[in-house]
Amino acid sequence: MASSEQVERPVGAAGATSGDGAAGAGDVDDRVTERGRAGLLFSRPEAGALVGALAVAALFLVVAPSFRDLANLGTILYAAASIGIMAVGVSLLMVGGEFDLSTGVAATASGITAALTAWHLNLEVWVGVLIALAFSLAVGAFNGWLLVRTGLPSFLVTLSTFFVLQGANLAVTRLVGGEVSTPTISDMEGYDAARAVFAWSVELGPVTIKALVVYWLVLVVLGAVVLQRTRVGNWIFAVGGDAEAARAVGVPVRAVKIGLFMAVGFCAWVLGMHLLFEYQVMQSGEGVGNEFIYIIAAVVGGCLLTGGYGSVVGAALGALVFGMTQMGISYAGWNVDWFYTFLGVMLLLATLVNLWVRRKAEAR
């Protein structure tokens, strides 16, 4: 599969064939053109998200004085990371042609699993963390297995998982702890060490960078490398573009799809652990509705709803747009009730820009 960065070069005499007449040494096939740097940039899936991010940043730099305060940069990045860390797994899954509507409650379920197993069974906190990892990967594997086993749309499979996890989060938390939030585990063995891993922060001058921001950037780099530089990335594009054709040429379609759902589960575990150790407790109702925001970030970043096209870096830019919008509206003093209206308009505009960019890239 050819990379989207590949440049088609002019064909000279060595590439000419006999027929109506042999081409001269200086002749160039006018159907093949050299693309410049601008052409390469706008052929990338994340081009629209980059334009959108720059436009949103420019808007709030003008209208919100606090947005220009360097001390608030850490807050903006944290808002972006809280969406972006799930958008990594979601964007990979969407490139592979599938959706996951259980992502919002899956992160909450992972945190609840770690807290309740450690507290109720009187285990070391790290044991709860590992049980939560196994649980999150199992949920992802189950979603993928059920999808490939039954042939049902991922929309239906993961919507069912969403309702199961949403109900279980509330019911199990009340059953075990007697409340809608998990008992605090801050006084349990291993808590301080786990917090030092999942909820640390560092001061860089006036900017406070939290652990989630760093983990988000690491996952973005790993996801981008896998998608663009490895055989597995080629398989993901192939499966999302045409699963039957990919299977015909030897791509392990079932393994790819199950692996992508498990990658989403891993991202949910990372987010759930951070939230648990950052705030010490998990609220059973958290995460509902966030699954759509993760998908929005991926779509703004250039992922097609039909699969086979997209970018992890683009999804990261989409999450950054979300973070800047969320905090920018607050810093500008605008009515936050309009936030989701602004988000909907931004999604529509980003989709139109991405469509235009893709058509331009195809025309080239």
Buried (B, 14 or more C-beta within 10 A) or exposed (E): EEEBEEEEEEBBEEEBEEEEEEBEEEBBEEEEBEBEEEBBEBBBBBBBBBBBBEEBBEBBEEBBEBBEEEEBBBBBBBBBBBBBBBBBBBBBBBBBBBBBBBBBBBBBBBBBBBBBBBBBEEBBBBBBBEBBBEBBBEBBBBBBBBBBEEEEEBEBBBBBBBEBBBEBBBEBBEEBBEEEBBBBBEEBBBBEEBBEBBBBBEEEEEBBBBBBBBBBBEBBBEBBEBBBEEEBBBBBBBBBBEBEEBBEEEBBBBBBBBBBBBBBBBBBBBBBBBBBBBBBBBBBBBBBEBBBBBBBBBBBBBBBEEBBBBBBBBBBBBBBBBBBBBBBBBBBEBEEEEBEEBBEEBBEBBBEBBEEBBEEBEEE
